[in-house]
């Protein structure tokens, strides 16, 4: 899930923006690698090119989370995918509250 924490936690909002996780790494600028250290069973990639809107009720379980460095990578991958100014991102900072949680869709 890449929605703001406010959106994720607000019961009045029924949907969240998600970036799917794929089991194959392609080496794209819009990917963030994840794996067992994140709670994902095998080395995989979050692909920010394929953002989608999902109902919270379809996310059946918490799988894992991203560390601080991976949140920075996620910010950069999202900026590239959305054609935003990547240069405006600074190392060591994360956006305004993306959750960085990895959930299972059921």
MOPAC internal coordinates of N, CA, C and O (Angstrom, degrees):
PM7 1SCF
backbone

  N    0.0000 0     0.00 0     0.00 0    0    0    0
  C    1.4350 1     0.00 0     0.00 0    1    0    0
  C    1.5244 1   108.08 1     0.00 0    2    1    0
  O    1.2310 1   120.51 1   -47.74 1    3    2    1
  N    1.3052 1   116.63 1   132.26 1    3    2    1
  C    1.4623 1   120.46 1   179.34 1    5    3    2
  C    1.5277 1   112.37 1  -117.54 1    6    5    3
  O    1.2310 1   120.69 1  -168.64 1    7    6    5
  N    1.3229 1   116.29 1    11.36 1    7    6    5
  C    1.4570 1   120.39 1   176.48 1    9    7    6
  C    1.5276 1   110.30 1   -69.81 1   10    9    7
  O    1.2310 1   121.49 1   -21.02 1   11   10    9
  N    1.3230 1   114.75 1   158.98 1   11   10    9
  C    1.4638 1   119.80 1   175.56 1   13   11   10
  C    1.5208 1   109.58 1   -60.72 1   14   13   11
  O    1.2310 1   120.49 1   -30.13 1   15   14   13
  N    1.3137 1   116.67 1   149.87 1   15   14   13
  C    1.4614 1   121.39 1   179.44 1   17   15   14
  C    1.5218 1   110.89 1   -56.54 1   18   17   15
  O    1.2310 1   120.20 1   141.94 1   19   18   17
  N    1.3401 1   117.22 1   -38.06 1   19   18   17
  C    1.4646 1   121.26 1   178.81 1   21   19   18
  C    1.5241 1   110.82 1   -58.30 1   22   21   19
  O    1.2310 1   120.34 1   135.80 1   23   22   21
  N    1.3219 1   116.95 1   -44.20 1   23   22   21
  C    1.4643 1   121.52 1  -179.51 1   25   23   22
  C    1.5278 1   109.53 1   -66.76 1   26   25   23
  O    1.2310 1   120.48 1   135.31 1   27   26   25
  N    1.3167 1   116.69 1   -44.69 1   27   26   25
  C    1.4640 1   120.91 1  -178.53 1   29   27   26
  C    1.5248 1   111.79 1   -62.15 1   30   29   27
  O    1.2310 1   120.14 1   142.48 1   31   30   29
  N    1.3252 1   117.34 1   -37.52 1   31   30   29
  C    1.4634 1   121.53 1  -175.57 1   33   31   30
  C    1.5245 1   113.64 1   -87.54 1   34   33   31
  O    1.2310 1   119.78 1   163.69 1   35   34   33
  N    1.3157 1   118.02 1   -16.31 1   35   34   33
  C    1.4663 1   121.57 1  -174.63 1   37   35   34
  C    1.5318 1   110.50 1   -82.74 1   38   37   35
  O    1.2310 1   120.44 1   -65.43 1   39   38   37
  N    1.3305 1   116.77 1   114.57 1   39   38   37
  C    1.4598 1   121.58 1  -179.00 1   41   39   38
  C    1.5270 1   113.31 1   -66.59 1   42   41   39
  O    1.2310 1   120.01 1   161.59 1   43   42   41
  N    1.3245 1   117.59 1   -18.41 1   43   42   41
  C    1.4638 1   120.75 1   178.90 1   45   43   42
  C    1.5259 1   112.43 1   -78.80 1   46   45   43
  O    1.2310 1   120.32 1   167.62 1   47   46   45
  N    1.3197 1   117.00 1   -12.38 1   47   46   45
  C    1.4653 1   122.26 1   178.14 1   49   47   46
  C    1.5215 1   107.35 1  -103.42 1   50   49   47
  O    1.2310 1   120.19 1   -60.50 1   51   50   49
  N    1.3335 1   117.24 1   119.50 1   51   50   49
  C    1.4595 1   121.21 1  -173.99 1   53   51   50
  C    1.5103 1   115.68 1   -91.01 1   54   53   51
  O    1.2310 1   120.00 1   170.45 1   55   54   53
  N    1.3395 1   117.60 1    -9.55 1   55   54   53
  C    1.4636 1   119.90 1  -176.58 1   57   55   54
  C    1.5234 1   111.27 1  -128.34 1   58   57   55
  O    1.2310 1   121.31 1   -22.52 1   59   58   57
  N    1.3170 1   115.09 1   157.48 1   59   58   57
  C    1.4670 1   121.84 1   176.20 1   61   59   58
  C    1.5210 1   108.56 1  -136.86 1   62   61   59
  O    1.2310 1   120.98 1   -24.54 1   63   62   61
  N    1.3202 1   115.74 1   155.46 1   63   62   61
  C    1.4580 1   121.36 1   175.23 1   65   63   62
  C    1.5250 1   107.40 1   -86.91 1   66   65   63
  O    1.2310 1   120.94 1   -47.93 1   67   66   65
  N    1.3301 1   115.80 1   132.07 1   67   66   65
  C    1.4609 1   121.17 1  -177.86 1   69   67   66
  C    1.5227 1   110.23 1  -126.84 1   70   69   67
  O    1.2310 1   121.24 1   -28.81 1   71   70   69
  N    1.3042 1   115.24 1   151.19 1   71   70   69
  C    1.4653 1   122.39 1   171.53 1   73   71   70
  C    1.5214 1   105.54 1  -114.56 1   74   73   71
  O    1.2310 1   119.84 1   -59.11 1   75   74   73
  N    1.3276 1   117.91 1   120.89 1   75   74   73
  C    1.4632 1   119.67 1  -176.11 1   77   75   74
  C    1.5259 1   112.76 1   -69.20 1   78   77   75
  O    1.2310 1   121.60 1   -25.78 1   79   78   77
  N    1.3217 1   114.55 1   154.22 1   79   78   77
  C    1.4629 1   122.53 1   177.27 1   81   79   78
  C    1.5210 1   107.57 1  -107.43 1   82   81   79
  O    1.2310 1   120.72 1   -53.16 1   83   82   81
  N    1.3244 1   116.23 1   126.84 1   83   82   81
  C    1.4600 1   122.96 1  -179.77 1   85   83   82
  C    1.5201 1   109.53 1  -113.42 1   86   85   83
  O    1.2310 1   120.22 1   -34.63 1   87   86   85
  N    1.3201 1   117.18 1   145.37 1   87   86   85
  C    1.4546 1   122.71 1  -179.13 1   89   87   86
  C    1.5083 1   114.50 1   -77.19 1   90   89   87
  O    1.2310 1   119.92 1   173.27 1   91   90   89
  N    1.3050 1   117.76 1    -6.73 1   91   90   89
  C    1.4664 1   121.30 1  -179.56 1   93   91   90
  C    1.5253 1   109.86 1  -112.26 1   94   93   91
  O    1.2310 1   120.78 1   -50.33 1   95   94   93
  N    1.3169 1   116.11 1   129.67 1   95   94   93
  C    1.4631 1   121.67 1   177.83 1   97   95   94
  C    1.5149 1   108.88 1   -90.22 1   98   97   95
  O    1.2310 1   120.41 1   -51.94 1   99   98   97
  N    1.3264 1   116.82 1   128.06 1   99   98   97
  C    1.4628 1   121.10 1   179.48 1  101   99   98
  C    1.5267 1   112.58 1  -107.31 1  102  101   99
  O    1.2310 1   119.95 1   167.85 1  103  102  101
  N    1.3236 1   117.71 1   -12.15 1  103  102  101
  C    1.4557 1   121.04 1  -179.23 1  105  103  102
  C    1.5202 1   113.86 1    77.83 1  106  105  103
  O    1.2310 1   120.56 1  -155.31 1  107  106  105
  N    1.3238 1   116.53 1    24.69 1  107  106  105
  C    1.4653 1   121.26 1  -179.98 1  109  107  106
  C    1.5233 1   111.06 1   -77.04 1  110  109  107
  O    1.2310 1   120.74 1   -28.33 1  111  110  109
  N    1.3213 1   116.18 1   151.67 1  111  110  109
  C    1.4698 1   120.71 1   175.73 1  113  111  110
  C    1.5219 1   111.65 1   -63.55 1  114  113  111
  O    1.2310 1   120.78 1   159.47 1  115  114  113
  N    1.3080 1   116.11 1   -20.53 1  115  114  113
  C    1.4554 1   121.76 1  -176.14 1  117  115  114
  C    1.5274 1   112.47 1   -96.08 1  118  117  115
  O    1.2310 1   120.41 1  -167.95 1  119  118  117
  N    1.3409 1   116.83 1    12.05 1  119  118  117
  C    1.4578 1   121.61 1   177.99 1  121  119  118
  C    1.5334 1   110.87 1  -104.65 1  122  121  119
  O    1.2310 1   121.53 1   -30.58 1  123  122  121
  N    1.3245 1   114.68 1   149.42 1  123  122  121
  C    1.4648 1   122.29 1   169.56 1  125  123  122
  C    1.5214 1   105.93 1  -125.02 1  126  125  123
  O    1.2310 1   120.74 1   -57.79 1  127  126  125
  N    1.3174 1   116.19 1   122.21 1  127  126  125
  C    1.4619 1   119.87 1  -179.15 1  129  127  126
  C    1.5221 1   110.61 1   -76.07 1  130  129  127
  O    1.2310 1   121.48 1   -43.19 1  131  130  129
  N    1.3336 1   114.77 1   136.81 1  131  130  129
  C    1.4582 1   122.59 1   176.23 1  133  131  130
  C    1.5199 1   108.02 1  -134.89 1  134  133  131
  O    1.2310 1   120.51 1   -14.66 1  135  134  133
  N    1.3109 1   116.63 1   165.34 1  135  134  133
  C    1.4537 1   120.06 1  -179.76 1  137  135  134
  C    1.5111 1   111.61 1  -169.48 1  138  137  135
  O    1.2310 1   120.67 1    22.82 1  139  138  137
  N    1.3237 1   116.32 1  -157.18 1  139  138  137
  C    1.4652 1   120.81 1  -177.29 1  141  139  138
  C    1.5300 1   114.68 1   -54.95 1  142  141  139
  O    1.2310 1   119.99 1   147.13 1  143  142  141
  N    1.3234 1   117.62 1   -32.87 1  143  142  141
  C    1.4695 1   119.86 1   177.85 1  145  143  142
  C    1.5235 1   111.70 1   -64.07 1  146  145  143
  O    1.2310 1   120.62 1   158.71 1  147  146  145
  N    1.3333 1   116.41 1   -21.29 1  147  146  145
  C    1.4630 1   121.60 1   179.36 1  149  147  146
  C    1.5280 1   112.20 1   -97.79 1  150  149  147
  O    1.2310 1   120.06 1   174.58 1  151  150  149
  N    1.3246 1   117.49 1    -5.42 1  151  150  149
  C    1.4536 1   121.00 1  -176.65 1  153  151  150
  C    1.5183 1   113.75 1    98.43 1  154  153  151
  O    1.2310 1   120.25 1  -179.42 1  155  154  153
  N    1.3262 1   117.13 1     0.58 1  155  154  153
  C    1.4630 1   122.70 1   178.20 1  157  155  154
  C    1.5325 1   106.98 1   -88.76 1  158  157  155
  O    1.2310 1   119.22 1   -48.25 1  159  158  157
  N    1.3464 1   119.09 1   131.75 1  159  158  157
  C    1.4626 1   121.31 1  -173.07 1  161  159  158
  C    1.5293 1   115.80 1   -56.23 1  162  161  159
  O    1.2310 1   119.63 1   143.18 1  163  162  161
  N    1.3307 1   118.31 1   -36.82 1  163  162  161
  C    1.4642 1   120.30 1  -179.59 1  165  163  162
  C    1.5216 1   109.47 1  -136.98 1  166  165  163
  O    1.2310 1   120.82 1   -15.00 1  167  166  165
  N    1.3237 1   116.03 1   165.00 1  167  166  165
  C    1.4631 1   119.80 1   179.07 1  169  167  166
  C    1.5236 1   109.12 1   -59.81 1  170  169  167
  O    1.2310 1   121.13 1   -52.91 1  171  170  169
  N    1.3151 1   115.45 1   127.09 1  171  170  169
  C    1.4592 1   122.97 1  -173.24 1  173  171  170
  C    1.5184 1   108.79 1  -143.81 1  174  173  171
  O    1.2310 1   121.07 1     1.93 1  175  174  173
  N    1.3305 1   115.55 1  -178.07 1  175  174  173
  C    1.4593 1   120.36 1   179.31 1  177  175  174
  C    1.5180 1   110.93 1  -138.30 1  178  177  175
  O    1.2310 1   121.22 1   -47.78 1  179  178  177
  N    1.3220 1   115.28 1   132.22 1  179  178  177
  C    1.4676 1   120.89 1   169.06 1  181  179  178
  C    1.5156 1   104.94 1   -79.09 1  182  181  179
  O    1.2310 1   119.89 1   -53.83 1  183  182  181
  N    1.3179 1   117.81 1   126.17 1  183  182  181
  C    1.4690 1   121.51 1  -179.15 1  185  183  182
  C    1.5198 1   109.87 1  -109.62 1  186  185  183
  O    1.2310 1   121.50 1   -69.37 1  187  186  185
  N    1.3182 1   114.73 1   110.63 1  187  186  185
  C    1.4599 1   121.05 1  -176.67 1  189  187  186
  C    1.5269 1   113.36 1   -80.06 1  190  189  187
  O    1.2310 1   119.95 1   173.26 1  191  190  189
  N    1.3302 1   117.69 1    -6.74 1  191  190  189
  C    1.4681 1   120.37 1   175.87 1  193  191  190
  C    1.5221 1   112.04 1   -73.62 1  194  193  191
  O    1.2310 1   120.26 1   163.12 1  195  194  193
  N    1.3210 1   117.10 1   -16.88 1  195  194  193
  C    1.4572 1   120.85 1  -172.82 1  197  195  194
  C    1.5220 1   112.36 1  -118.25 1  198  197  195
  O    1.2310 1   120.37 1  -134.67 1  199  198  197
  N    1.3253 1   116.90 1    45.33 1  199  198  197
  C    1.4613 1   121.13 1   178.39 1  201  199  198
  C    1.5202 1   109.61 1   -59.73 1  202  201  199
  O    1.2310 1   121.22 1   -37.12 1  203  202  201
  N    1.3290 1   115.27 1   142.88 1  203  202  201
  C    1.4608 1   119.59 1   179.41 1  205  203  202
  C    1.5260 1   109.27 1  -144.48 1  206  205  203
  O    1.2310 1   121.28 1   -20.16 1  207  206  205
  N    1.3077 1   115.17 1   159.84 1  207  206  205
  C    1.4517 1   122.40 1   178.05 1  209  207  206
  C    1.5199 1   107.53 1  -101.32 1  210  209  207
  O    1.2310 1   120.45 1   -54.74 1  211  210  209
  N    1.3398 1   116.75 1   125.26 1  211  210  209
  C    1.4578 1   121.28 1  -179.37 1  213  211  210
  C    1.5164 1   110.45 1  -126.45 1  214  213  211
  O    1.2310 1   121.00 1   -31.07 1  215  214  213
  N    1.3141 1   115.68 1   148.93 1  215  214  213
  C    1.4559 1   120.08 1   172.64 1  217  215  214
  C    1.5204 1   108.82 1   -70.69 1  218  217  215
  O    1.2310 1   120.17 1   -45.17 1  219  218  217
  N    1.3194 1   117.27 1   134.83 1  219  218  217
  C    1.4591 1   121.13 1   179.04 1  221  219  218
  C    1.5276 1   111.03 1   -55.68 1  222  221  219
  O    1.2310 1   120.61 1   144.45 1  223  222  221
  N    1.3111 1   116.44 1   -35.55 1  223  222  221
  C    1.4660 1   120.38 1  -177.81 1  225  223  222
  C    1.5240 1   112.49 1   -64.18 1  226  225  223
  O    1.2310 1   119.84 1   160.61 1  227  226  225
  N    1.3348 1   117.92 1   -19.39 1  227  226  225
  C    1.4660 1   121.89 1   178.73 1  229  227  226
  C    1.5216 1   112.37 1   -84.32 1  230  229  227
  O    1.2310 1   120.07 1   167.47 1  231  230  229
  N    1.3149 1   117.47 1   -12.53 1  231  230  229
  C    1.4581 1   121.48 1   177.05 1  233  231  230
  C    1.5232 1   106.72 1   -87.36 1  234  233  231
  O    1.2310 1   120.83 1   -74.61 1  235  234  233
  N    1.3167 1   116.02 1   105.39 1  235  234  233
  C    1.4616 1   120.49 1  -167.23 1  237  235  234
  C    1.5201 1   115.26 1   -88.94 1  238  237  235
  O    1.2310 1   119.83 1   162.44 1  239  238  237
  N    1.3073 1   117.93 1   -17.56 1  239  238  237
  C    1.4567 1   117.23 1  -179.26 1  241  239  238
  C    1.5070 1   112.96 1  -167.34 1  242  241  239
  O    1.2310 1   121.59 1   -30.82 1  243  242  241
  N    1.3116 1   114.56 1   149.18 1  243  242  241
  C    1.4513 1   122.22 1   176.82 1  245  243  242
  C    1.5159 1   108.11 1   -77.44 1  246  245  243
  O    1.2310 1   120.03 1   -51.60 1  247  246  245
  N    1.3121 1   117.54 1   128.40 1  247  246  245
  C    1.4625 1   122.03 1  -178.32 1  249  247  246
  C    1.5212 1   110.63 1  -103.35 1  250  249  247
  O    1.2310 1   120.08 1   135.16 1  251  250  249
  N    1.3227 1   117.46 1   -44.84 1  251  250  249
  C    1.4536 1   120.17 1  -176.61 1  253  251  250
  C    1.5100 1   111.15 1  -174.95 1  254  253  251
  O    1.2310 1   121.00 1    15.79 1  255  254  253
  N    1.3203 1   115.68 1  -164.21 1  255  254  253
  C    1.4544 1   120.18 1  -178.03 1  257  255  254
  C    1.5230 1   110.24 1  -151.81 1  258  257  255
  O    1.2310 1   121.50 1   -10.82 1  259  258  257
  N    1.3190 1   114.74 1   169.18 1  259  258  257
  C    1.4616 1   122.09 1   179.08 1  261  259  258
  C    1.5168 1   109.72 1  -101.01 1  262  261  259
  O    1.2310 1   121.08 1   -34.91 1  263  262  261
  N    1.3143 1   115.53 1   145.09 1  263  262  261
  C    1.4551 1   120.86 1   173.34 1  265  263  262
  C    1.5200 1   110.10 1   -79.02 1  266  265  263
  O    1.2310 1   120.82 1    -6.03 1  267  266  265
  N    1.2984 1   116.03 1   173.97 1  267  266  265
  C    1.4728 1   121.52 1  -177.46 1  269  267  266
  C    1.5290 1   112.16 1   -57.34 1  270  269  267
  O    1.2310 1   120.08 1   134.05 1  271  270  269
  N    1.3262 1   117.46 1   -45.95 1  271  270  269
  C    1.4693 1   120.55 1  -179.19 1  273  271  270
  C    1.5294 1   110.42 1   -64.03 1  274  273  271
  O    1.2310 1   120.08 1   142.59 1  275  274  273
  N    1.3306 1   117.44 1   -37.41 1  275  274  273
  C    1.4566 1   120.03 1   179.09 1  277  275  274
  C    1.5323 1   111.47 1   -71.63 1  278  277  275
  O    1.2310 1   119.87 1   149.98 1  279  278  277
  N    1.3219 1   117.86 1   -30.02 1  279  278  277
  C    1.4650 1   119.48 1   174.59 1  281  279  278
  C    1.5290 1   110.48 1   -64.30 1  282  281  279
  O    1.2310 1   120.65 1   143.14 1  283  282  281
  N    1.3281 1   116.37 1   -36.86 1  283  282  281
  C    1.4664 1   120.29 1   175.76 1  285  283  282
  C    1.5281 1   109.52 1   -64.94 1  286  285  283
  O    1.2310 1   120.35 1   137.32 1  287  286  285
  N    1.3461 1   116.94 1   -42.68 1  287  286  285
  C    1.4703 1   120.85 1   176.42 1  289  287  286
  C    1.5229 1   110.69 1   -61.38 1  290  289  287
  O    1.2310 1   120.54 1   139.14 1  291  290  289
  N    1.3386 1   116.58 1   -40.86 1  291  290  289
  C    1.4588 1   120.95 1   178.75 1  293  291  290
  C    1.5276 1   110.65 1   -62.48 1  294  293  291
  O    1.2310 1   120.25 1   136.08 1  295  294  293
  N    1.3261 1   117.14 1   -43.92 1  295  294  293
  C    1.4728 1   120.88 1   177.02 1  297  295  294
  C    1.5266 1   110.32 1   -56.23 1  298  297  295
  O    1.2310 1   120.92 1   134.43 1  299  298  297
  N    1.3305 1   115.84 1   -45.57 1  299  298  297
  C    1.4694 1   120.49 1  -178.73 1  301  299  298
  C    1.5248 1   110.80 1   -66.23 1  302  301  299
  O    1.2310 1   120.03 1   135.23 1  303  302  301
  N    1.3315 1   117.55 1   -44.77 1  303  302  301
  C    1.4669 1   121.53 1   179.90 1  305  303  302
  C    1.5306 1   111.07 1   -62.25 1  306  305  303
  O    1.2310 1   120.32 1   139.53 1  307  306  305
  N    1.3241 1   116.99 1   -40.47 1  307  306  305
  C    1.4675 1   120.68 1   177.27 1  309  307  306
  C    1.5275 1   110.60 1   -65.25 1  310  309  307
  O    1.2310 1   120.35 1   139.14 1  311  310  309
  N    1.3350 1   116.93 1   -40.86 1  311  310  309
  C    1.4648 1   120.78 1   178.91 1  313  311  310
  C    1.5271 1   110.53 1   -62.23 1  314  313  311
  O    1.2310 1   120.18 1   137.69 1  315  314  313
  N    1.3228 1   117.26 1   -42.31 1  315  314  313
  C    1.4600 1   120.97 1   178.61 1  317  315  314
  C    1.5305 1   109.59 1   -65.12 1  318  317  315
  O    1.2310 1   120.32 1   133.02 1  319  318  317
  N    1.3374 1   116.99 1   -46.98 1  319  318  317
  C    1.4665 1   120.95 1  -178.08 1  321  319  318
  C    1.5268 1   112.27 1   -61.91 1  322  321  319
  O    1.2310 1   120.60 1   145.96 1  323  322  321
  N    1.3161 1   116.46 1   -34.04 1  323  322  321
  C    1.4743 1   120.95 1  -178.46 1  325  323  322
  C    1.5210 1   112.90 1   -95.86 1  326  325  323
  O    1.2310 1   121.23 1  -173.33 1  327  326  325
  N    1.3376 1   115.25 1     6.67 1  327  326  325
  C    1.4656 1   122.50 1  -179.03 1  329  327  326
  C    1.5289 1   112.18 1    52.85 1  330  329  327
  O    1.2310 1   121.54 1  -132.67 1  331  330  329
  N    1.3245 1   114.66 1    47.33 1  331  330  329
  C    1.4594 1   122.24 1   175.75 1  333  331  330
  C    1.5210 1   108.15 1   -98.29 1  334  333  331
  O    1.2310 1   119.60 1    -9.25 1  335  334  333
  N    1.3101 1   118.37 1   170.75 1  335  334  333
  C    1.4576 1   123.60 1  -177.63 1  337  335  334
  C    1.5243 1   110.37 1   -73.57 1  338  337  335
  O    1.2310 1   120.46 1   -79.82 1  339  338  337
  N    1.3233 1   116.72 1   100.18 1  339  338  337
  C    1.4572 1   121.78 1  -179.60 1  341  339  338
  C    1.5227 1   110.01 1   -65.10 1  342  341  339
  O    1.2310 1   119.89 1   147.46 1  343  342  341
  N    1.3308 1   117.82 1   -32.54 1  343  342  341
  C    1.4559 1   121.55 1  -179.47 1  345  343  342
  C    1.5115 1   113.39 1   -63.37 1  346  345  343
  O    1.2310 1   119.84 1   158.75 1  347  346  345
  N    1.3155 1   117.91 1   -21.25 1  347  346  345
  C    1.4619 1   121.06 1  -179.60 1  349  347  346
  C    1.5247 1   111.91 1   -75.58 1  350  349  347
  O    1.2310 1   120.14 1   163.50 1  351  350  349
  N    1.3370 1   117.34 1   -16.50 1  351  350  349
  C    1.4611 1   120.71 1   178.72 1  353  351  350
  C    1.5146 1   108.72 1   -78.56 1  354  353  351
  O    1.2310 1   120.42 1   -40.58 1  355  354  353
  N    1.3100 1   116.80 1   139.42 1  355  354  353
  C    1.4570 1   120.55 1   178.74 1  357  355  354
  C    1.5163 1   109.64 1  -113.68 1  358  357  355
  O    1.2310 1   120.82 1   -35.23 1  359  358  357
  N    1.3044 1   116.04 1   144.77 1  359  358  357
  C    1.4648 1   121.97 1  -179.87 1  361  359  358
  C    1.5222 1   109.85 1   -59.41 1  362  361  359
  O    1.2310 1   121.28 1   -42.21 1  363  362  361
  N    1.3365 1   115.15 1   137.79 1  363  362  361
  C    1.4600 1   120.28 1   174.59 1  365  363  362
  C    1.5106 1   114.50 1    87.15 1  366  365  363
  O    1.2310 1   119.70 1  -178.70 1  367  366  365
  N    1.3213 1   118.17 1     1.30 1  367  366  365
  C    1.4530 1   119.42 1   177.72 1  369  367  366
  C    1.5099 1   108.61 1  -118.24 1  370  369  367
  O    1.2310 1   121.01 1   -31.46 1  371  370  369
  N    1.2743 1   115.68 1   148.54 1  371  370  369
  C    1.4508 1   120.82 1   176.65 1  373  371  370
  C    1.5110 1   107.45 1  -116.64 1  374  373  371
  O    1.2310 1   120.94 1   -23.04 1  375  374  373
  N    1.3182 1   115.80 1   156.96 1  375  374  373
  C    1.4583 1   121.55 1  -177.62 1  377  375  374
  C    1.5046 1   113.00 1   -58.80 1  378  377  375
  O    1.2310 1   121.08 1    10.86 1  379  378  377
  N    1.3419 1   115.55 1  -169.14 1  379  378  377
  C    1.4562 1   120.43 1  -172.66 1  381  379  378
  C    1.5206 1   114.17 1   -78.01 1  382  381  379
  O    1.2310 1   119.43 1  -146.54 1  383  382  381
  N    1.3173 1   118.69 1    33.46 1  383  382  381
  C    1.4558 1   118.08 1   171.59 1  385  383  382
  C    1.5215 1   115.90 1   119.92 1  386  385  383
  O    1.2310 1   118.57 1  -155.22 1  387  386  385
  N    1.3103 1   120.33 1    24.78 1  387  386  385
  C    1.4606 1   119.65 1   172.43 1  389  387  386
  C    1.5141 1   107.55 1   -59.50 1  390  389  387
  O    1.2310 1   120.38 1   -41.59 1  391  390  389
  N    1.3224 1   116.87 1   138.41 1  391  390  389
  C    1.4525 1   119.39 1  -170.29 1  393  391  390
  C    1.5146 1   114.14 1   -71.26 1  394  393  391
  O    1.2310 1   120.03 1   145.04 1  395  394  393
  N    1.3349 1   117.56 1   -34.96 1  395  394  393
  C    1.4478 1   119.46 1  -177.57 1  397  395  394
  C    1.5148 1   113.60 1    69.89 1  398  397  395
  O    1.2310 1   120.16 1  -163.01 1  399  398  397
  N    1.3241 1   117.30 1    16.99 1  399  398  397
  C    1.4599 1   121.45 1   179.09 1  401  399  398
  C    1.5223 1   109.46 1   -93.34 1  402  401  399
  O    1.2310 1   121.14 1   -36.75 1  403  402  401
  N    1.3036 1   115.42 1   143.25 1  403  402  401
  C    1.4509 1   121.66 1   177.47 1  405  403  402
  C    1.5199 1   106.77 1  -107.33 1  406  405  403
  O    1.2310 1   120.65 1   -57.26 1  407  406  405
  N    1.3381 1   116.36 1   122.74 1  407  406  405
  C    1.4526 1   121.55 1  -177.07 1  409  407  406
  C    1.5142 1   110.38 1  -120.72 1  410  409  407
  O    1.2310 1   120.98 1   -22.47 1  411  410  409
  N    1.3113 1   115.73 1   157.53 1  411  410  409
  C    1.4539 1   122.30 1   177.19 1  413  411  410
  C    1.5216 1   107.89 1   -97.92 1  414  413  411
  O    1.2310 1   121.56 1   -42.91 1  415  414  413
  N    1.3471 1   114.61 1   137.09 1  415  414  413
  C    1.4569 1   120.22 1   177.49 1  417  415  414
  C    1.5206 1   107.73 1   -97.94 1  418  417  415
  O    1.2310 1   120.85 1   -45.23 1  419  418  417
  N    1.3215 1   115.98 1   134.77 1  419  418  417
  C    1.4628 1   118.97 1  -176.46 1  421  419  418
  C    1.4813 1   114.81 1  -115.80 1  422  421  419
  O    1.2310 1   120.10 1   180.00 1  423  422  421

